[in-house]
Amino acid sequence: MRVNKFVAQATGLSRRAADRAITDGRVTINRQPAKLGDDIGTSDTVALDKRATTPAVKGLTIMLNKPPGYVCSRVGQGSRTVYDLLPPQYQALKLVGRLDKNSSGLILLTNDGDLANQLTHPRYAKTKVYEVKLDKPLTPQHQQMIADPGVRLEDGLSKFTLKPLGEAAQTWQITMREGRNRQIRRTFAALGYEVKTLHRSHFGDYQLGGMAPGSFEQVVQK
């Protein structure tokens, strides 16, 4: 395997970024500066910025309980990213099921393209469950509107199932099969509500259970 491909698979860098890291002298092979075009053998040790790297095992999937304040991206643009919560062996995994910066809960990271497709393609319609707290009680009229016929947004009709989690009608369990960008927050905003907290507990066959915020665990693929 060429060294740039090895570094890209082990770190999540693009092939072009891996090339730059090599030409900048940040990559070594057996403690010697790497050169573009070098081949990596099974016994070679490759390091980026003096940290040993190893390509992730194929078919690797982890669950992460994302805390608020972290972005689901490799580039945080000044913010912390979910990759800051992970050790080097998981840095190359791809995000599945993003959450916005202020939301928390279950996301998956995997190098299994088939699994990622099954979880995100609309035709598979995987169920997702959220716990949402609003800034004020949701009126019965708006409860009915969200459930049926739905709330008109700029990218189409939004509807999902609501179940109250408290007597004040401010905390709700939401079940849905869609996954448009910030759909829950935009739906409530269109009706005059602000989502104070949003937490995802289930995604398809996966659920957080008792995982602590910021923790992760490797899972057996379903």
C-alpha positions in Angstrom: 0.0 0.0 0.0 1.3 3.5 -0.9 2.1 5.7 2.1 -0.4 8.4 1.2 -3.3 5.8 1.1 -2.1 4.3 4.4 -2.1 7.7 6.1 -5.5 8.6 4.7 -7.1 5.4 5.8 -5.5 5.6 9.3 -6.3 9.3 10.0 -9.3 10.3 8.0 -7.3 12.8 6.0 -8.1 13.1 2.3 -5.5 11.7 -0.1 -4.5 15.2 -1.0 -4.0 16.2 2.6 -2.0 13.1 3.2 0.2 14.0 0.3 0.8 17.5 1.9 1.6 15.9 5.2 4.2 13.7 3.5 5.8 16.6 1.6 5.8 18.7 4.7 7.9 16.1 6.5 5.2 15.2 9.1 5.1 11.5 8.1 7.8 9.0 8.9 8.3 5.3 8.1 10.3 3.4 10.7 11.3 6.8 12.1 12.7 8.0 8.7 11.0 10.8 6.6 8.5 9.4 4.2 8.5 10.2 0.5 5.6 10.3 -1.9 5.4 6.9 -3.6 6.8 4.9 -0.8 5.2 1.5 -0.2 4.3 0.3 3.2 5.0 -3.3 4.3 3.3 -5.3 7.0 6.2 -4.8 9.4 6.6 -1.0 8.8 5.7 1.6 11.4 4.1 4.8 10.0 3.7 7.9 12.2 2.0 11.2 11.6 3.4 14.1 13.7 5.3 11.4 15.7 2.1 9.5 16.5 1.9 5.9 15.2 -1.0 5.3 12.9 -2.9 2.1 11.9 -5.7 1.8 9.4 -9.0 0.9 11.0 -10.2 -2.7 10.7 -12.9 -3.0 8.0 -16.4 -3.4 9.3 -15.7 -1.3 12.4 -18.7 0.6 13.9 -18.9 2.6 17.1 -21.7 4.4 19.0 -20.9 7.8 20.5 -23.0 9.8 23.0 -22.4 13.3 21.7 -22.5 16.0 24.3 -23.8 19.5 23.4 -21.1 21.8 22.1 -19.4 19.4 19.7 -19.9 19.6 15.9 -20.3 16.6 13.7 -17.5 17.4 11.4 -13.8 16.9 11.0 -13.2 20.7 10.8 -14.6 22.5 13.8 -13.9 26.1 12.6 -13.1 27.1 16.2 -15.5 24.5 17.8 -14.7 21.1 19.2 -15.6 18.2 17.0 -16.8 14.7 17.9 -13.4 13.4 16.7 -11.8 15.2 19.6 -13.6 12.6 21.8 -12.0 9.6 20.0 -8.6 8.0 20.1 -6.4 7.7 16.9 -7.7 4.3 15.8 -11.2 5.7 15.3 -10.2 9.0 13.5 -10.8 7.5 10.0 -14.4 6.4 10.7 -17.2 8.3 8.8 -20.1 10.0 10.6 -23.6 8.5 10.2 -26.6 10.4 11.6 -25.3 13.9 12.3 -26.6 16.1 15.1 -26.3 19.9 15.3 -23.8 21.5 17.7 -26.3 22.2 20.4 -27.9 18.8 20.3 -26.8 15.6 22.1 -27.1 11.9 21.9 -26.5 8.9 19.6 -24.4 9.1 16.5 -22.7 6.3 14.7 -19.3 6.2 13.1 -18.3 3.4 10.7 -16.1 2.4 7.8 -18.8 0.1 6.5 -20.3 1.8 3.5 -23.3 -0.6 3.2 -24.3 0.0 6.8 -24.0 3.8 6.4 -26.3 3.6 3.3 -28.8 1.4 5.1 -29.0 3.9 8.0 -29.3 7.0 6.0 -30.9 6.3 2.6 -34.6 7.4 2.7 -35.9 4.1 1.3 -34.9 2.3 4.4 -36.7 4.8 6.7 -34.9 4.0 9.9 -36.7 5.1 13.0 -35.1 7.8 15.2 -36.2 8.7 18.7 -35.5 12.0 20.4 -36.2 13.7 23.7 -37.0 17.4 23.3 -37.6 20.2 25.8 -39.4 23.3 24.6 -39.3 26.8 26.0 -43.1 26.7 26.7 -45.9 24.2 26.7 -47.0 22.9 23.3 -50.7 23.7 22.7 -53.1 20.8 21.8 -53.7 22.6 18.4 -50.0 22.5 17.6 -49.7 18.9 18.8 -52.4 17.9 16.3 -50.9 20.0 13.5 -47.4 18.4 13.9 -48.9 14.9 13.9 -51.3 15.5 11.0 -51.3 17.2 8.5 -47.8 18.4 9.4 -46.0 21.7 9.4 -45.0 23.3 6.1 -41.2 24.2 5.9 -39.2 25.6 3.0 -38.1 22.0 2.1 -41.5 20.4 2.4 -44.0 19.1 4.9 -42.7 18.0 8.3 -44.6 15.6 10.6 -43.6 13.3 13.4 -45.1 11.4 16.3 -45.3 13.1 19.7 -45.5 11.6 23.2 -45.5 13.7 26.3 -42.8 13.0 28.9 -44.1 15.4 31.6 -47.3 17.1 32.8 -46.2 20.6 31.7 -46.4 19.7 27.9 -42.9 21.1 27.5 -40.9 17.8 27.3 -41.7 15.4 24.5 -40.5 12.1 23.0 -40.4 12.4 19.2 -40.3 9.5 16.8 -39.6 10.0 13.2 -38.3 8.4 10.0 -37.0 11.5 8.2 -33.8 13.2 8.9 -33.7 16.6 7.2 -31.3 19.2 8.5 -32.4 20.7 11.9 -35.9 19.5 11.0 -37.2 19.2 14.6 -35.9 22.6 15.6 -37.3 24.3 12.4 -40.7 22.6 12.8 -41.1 24.0 16.3 -39.7 27.4 15.4 -42.3 27.7 12.6 -45.0 27.4 15.3 -43.3 29.9 17.7 -41.4 27.6 20.0 -37.7 27.3 20.8 -36.1 23.9 21.4 -34.1 24.2 24.6 -32.6 20.7 24.5 -32.7 17.9 22.0 -31.3 14.5 22.7 -31.3 11.4 20.4 -31.7 8.1 22.2 -32.4 5.6 19.3 -31.2 5.3 15.7 -32.6 2.3 13.9 -31.6 -0.8 15.8 -29.1 1.1 17.9 -29.8 2.8 21.3 -27.6 4.6 23.9 -28.8 2.8 27.0 -26.7 4.0 29.9 -23.8 5.4 28.0 -22.3 8.5 29.6 -22.0 11.8 27.6 -18.8 11.8 25.6 -18.4 8.0 25.9 -18.3 5.6 23.0 -18.3 1.8 22.5 -17.7 -0.6 19.6 -20.8 -2.4 18.5 -21.7 -5.5 16.7 -23.3 -4.6 13.4 -27.0 -5.5 13.0 
